[in-house]
Amino acid sequence: MSDSDTTTESNCGGATAESTDATESESNCGGTKTEAESDTTSKCGASSAKSDGGSASKCGGSSGESKQEQTAEKVEATIEDFDGEPGQLVAVGLGPGRASEMTTLAKDTLREADHIVGYTTYIELLPDDVVEGADDVYSTPMCGEVSRTEEAVDRALAGNDVAIVGSGDPNVYALAGLALEILESKGATASMVEFDVVAGVPAAQSCAARLGAPLVNDTVTISLSDHLTSMPTIESRLHAAAKEGFTIAIYNPWSRKRRSNYEKCCEILLEHRAPDTPVGVVHGAGRDDEEVEIVELGDLPELGETDLVDMTTTLLVGNEETYVWDDRMVTPRGYEQKYEY
């Protein structure tokens, strides 16, 4: 799995597009929001309108829109639109997905929150006992991360204690940074809303735990999603990491729209590393369809067309010292060079 709404926070990185037939209405939290005629009312002034015309893309925009139009969502309310004392905003990492793998602090924070906001898939992973005390649980589907995060910010500015949730850790391809950026764009400050982060187990670490000890030495994390980072930049980073001997955790490796990214990644890795380099493949860590395999780098390209590799998969690519022992990946830390054992 990935640390974002996936595995980036969303699988698409773009903002949800709003209907051009939207009308202004008063939100329940003091700000204004743009609301499509068929949309349900937001409680806090964030724009959460859905398009009521055209065929929708997976990222919320109509299929006829340009990428720029699909990502043109803007902040609606500002700090001047809210009266009273702001509440608290906490970005909470859920870890791999199972309740047992959430930290105690994450569970306690969610139990104390007035409102819980998140991507629908991750909201559905939450145990009943940590959400039953919330006044409201608000979710949006894939790719609504901008409107969803603004919704959380607005609810906090309106005086509520709000938790915005994501898988993995909030600082790994997730929404902690976006929340701060939106707060800043509204003229607010992090201290004004008591912004905090509750760490979760990142996908790289939870997947490594299922493989043995592949990330014991220096590691680099790279996402293959080019929705927010250009592919030339991703390629440059892959070259740099692969030739320097880092173990590499690869997030968001494959989607139907991004076959070429995966293929290019395999090509670059094989340019710098031997075909028999071990690669851990973990699909759906912490979920019902979890699957774990250790393969050789040379076999990686053909796996792109299988169900094993998708946006819930994390790849852990060994370095020149990584080996497989008793079905476990092992990357030596260097102890054998200094100690006898």
N, C-alpha and C positions, 0 to 999 in steps of 0.2 A: 504494500500500500504506500501511499504517499502522505506527506504532511500537509496537504492542502486540500482544498475541496476538489481535489485530487487531483488529489494527491497533490499540483499547485493547489492553493486554496480551492479554486474551482478547476475543472478540467479545461476551461476555455480562457480564462484571464480577461475576457472582455466584459464590459458592463451590459446590463440588460437595456434594451432599447425601449423607449416609451412611445406610446401612441401619439400621433399628431393631432388626434381628436380630443386630447386630454383637456380637462378644465380645472381651474383652481378651486380648492376647497380647504376649509380650515381643519387642521389636524387636531387630535385630542391632546397634544402636548405643547401647544402654543406656537408652532411654526406652521408655514404653509407647505402643502405638498401638491405635486402634480398627479392627478388621479384619472385613469382611463374610466370610461363609463361603465365598463364591465368589471372593474377592479374592486376588491374589498378594501375597506378603509384601513389605512395605517394608523397605529395608535400614537405615533410620535413625529410626524412631520417629515419623514424621509420619503423620497420618491420610490414607490414600489409598483408603479403602473405596468400593466402588461399590454402588449399590442393586441388590438382587436381587429386587425386587418392583415391580410397577407399570410403566407405560410411562415411559421416561426422557425428560426434556426435554433440550433442547440444552445446558443448563447443568448437567446432572448430577442435578437433582432430579426426583422423579416429577411427572407432570402434575397430580396432585391436590393438591400442596403449595402453600401460600401462598408469596409472595415472601420473607417473613420466615423461614419454615421452610427455604427453599432456601439462604438466606444465613446460616444459623445456625452454620456451621462454626466451631469454636473451636480455639485452640492447645491441643495435648495435653501434650507434654513441656515441662518447664521446665529451667532451668540446673542445678537440683539433681539431675536425672535422669542427668546425664552426668559421667563420671569422666575424668581425664586432661587433657591440654593440647588446647584447641580448635585447629582448623586455620584455613584462610583461606576467605573467601567473597567471590567477585568477580562482580559483575553485568556481563555482557559484551554490548555492542551489536553486532549482526551487520550493520547497515546494510540496504540494500535487499533483499538475498537472494543475489546472486551472490557466489561466493567471491572473485572479483576486486575486489569492492567492500567487502570486509571489510578492516579495518586490519591492519597487520602485528602490532601489539600484541594485537589480539583473537585472531588465529591463534596467536601465541606463548602467550598465556594459556591457551587451550584445550588446547594441546599439553602444557602443564605441569600441568593439573588432574588430580586423582585421580578426581573424579566430575564429570560434566556433566549438568545438569538443565535441562529446557525443555519448552515446548509442542511436541507431536509434529510439527507442520508445520515448525517452525523447526529442530528436531533433524534432520529429513530434508534440510534445506538445507545442512547442514555437510559439508564435504569429508572424505573418508575419512582423509586424512593428518593432520587436526587432532583426530580423535576416536579413532584406533586405539590410542593410548597410554593412554587412560583405563581405570581399573579397572572403571568402570560408567557407562553412559549411561542416564539415567532420564527418561521423558517421560510426560506426561498429555495427554489431548485438550482441546479447547476448553473454556474456563470453569473449568478446574481450577487457576487461578493461586494461590489461597490455599493449598491442600494442596500444590501443587508447590513454592511458595516456602518453606513450612514444612519440606518434605522437604529442600530445599537447606540451610536453616539448621541443621536437626538433624544433617545429615551433617557440616557444618563444626564444630558443637559436639562431635561425636564424634571429631574429630581429623583429618578429611580436608580436603584442599584442593579446594574446590568452585567450579565456575563455573556460574552460572545465566544462561541465554542468552535473548535476545529480539531481535526485529527492530528496525531503526532504532537509537535511542539509549535506554539504560536510564532516563534521566531524562525521557523524553517519553512520557506515557501508558503507562508500563511499570513494572517491578518493583523498581527500586532503592529507592523509598520504602517499598513493602510489606515488603521484606526487613528494613529498619531497624525498622519498626513491629513486626514479629514478633520480632526480636531483643530489642527493648525489652520486649515483653509476656512474654517468657520469663525476664526478669531478667538478661539478658546485656547486653553493651555492644558497640558496633561495633569498638572497639579489641581487645576480647577475642578476636574471630575474625579480626582483620585484614581488616575489610571494605573493599573498594575497588570502583571503577567504571571500566570500560573503555568509553570513549565510542565510539559508532558514528554513521554518517551518518544523521540523522533523515529521515523520509519527506518532510517539507516541502522539505528541501534537495536530496535526491536527485531528487524530482519536478521541482523548479525547474530543475535542471540539464538536464532533458529538454525543457524548454519555452523556454529562452533565459535571460532575466534578469528574471523577474517579481518577485523578492523583494529587490531591491537597496535599497529604502527600508524604513521602519519597518513591521513585520509582526506580526500577532496570530495565534495558533494556537487554534482552537476545535474540540472534538470534539462531534459530534451524538449520541453515545451517552448516554442518560439512565439507565443502570444505576447509575452512581455519582454523577452530578450531575443534579439535577432539571431538567426541561424549562423551567420558568419562569426558572431561573438561566441556562440556555443561551440562551434568547431574550433576556434582558436583556443578556448579553454580546455577542450578535450585533448588537443595536441599537447598543450603545456603540461597537463596532469599526467597523461600517458607516458610521455618521454622522461619525466622526472621520477618515476617509480612510486608514485603514490598509489595506495589502494583507492578505488573510486566507487562511490555510491551514486548510482544513476537513478534519478527520479523521473516519472512521467515518460517512460521509454517509448510508448507506442500508442497511437490512435489511428483510426481509419483515415483521418485527414493528414496524418503526419508519418506515413510509412517511410518517406525519404529521410526523415531525421534519424530514425533508428538505423536505417541502412548506412547512412553516412557515419554514424557513431561507430558501428561495427567496423567499417572500413578504416577509420582513424585508429581505433584501438589495435587492430591487427597490423597496422603500419609500425606500431611501436612495441608490441608485445607478441610473444610466441603464441601460436595457435593452441597449445596445450595449457595455457594459463587458466587456472580455475576461476569460474564465475558462479557466484551464488544467485539463484533466481527465486525470489519469494513473491508469490502471488497472493493477494488478499490477506496479508498478515493480520491475525486476530479476528478474522471473519469466518463465516461458515464454509466458504469455498477456498480456504487457505491451502496452498500447495507449495512445497519446497523442493527444489532440485539443485544439484551441483553439476555444472556442465563445463565443457572446455570452450574457451573463447572462439575457437574455430567453428563451433557448432551454433554460436549465437545468432548469426544471420538468419538461419532457417527457422529459428524459434519465433521470429516476428510474425509469422503467419499462423501461429498456434494460439490456443486460448490461454496458454501459460503466461504470455507477455501482453499486458495491456496497461491502462492508466492506474490500476491498483497494484502493479508490480514494481518492485525495487530490485535493481541489479547491483550486486557487489562484486566488482572486478578486482581480482587479486593482483599483486605486483610480481616481480621476478622471483621473489622468495616464497610466495604463498604456495602451499601444497595441500593435498587432501590426505587425511589420515583417519581411518576408521569412520568414513562418511562425514568427517568434519573438516571444514576449511580452517587452516592454521596459517597466520601470517606472523612469523617470528618478530619479537620486539628487539632482539639483540642480546638477550641474556646469555645465549650459548657462546658468545664471543668473549665473555668476561668470567663466566662461572662454569664449574664442572658439576654436572648433574645427570 
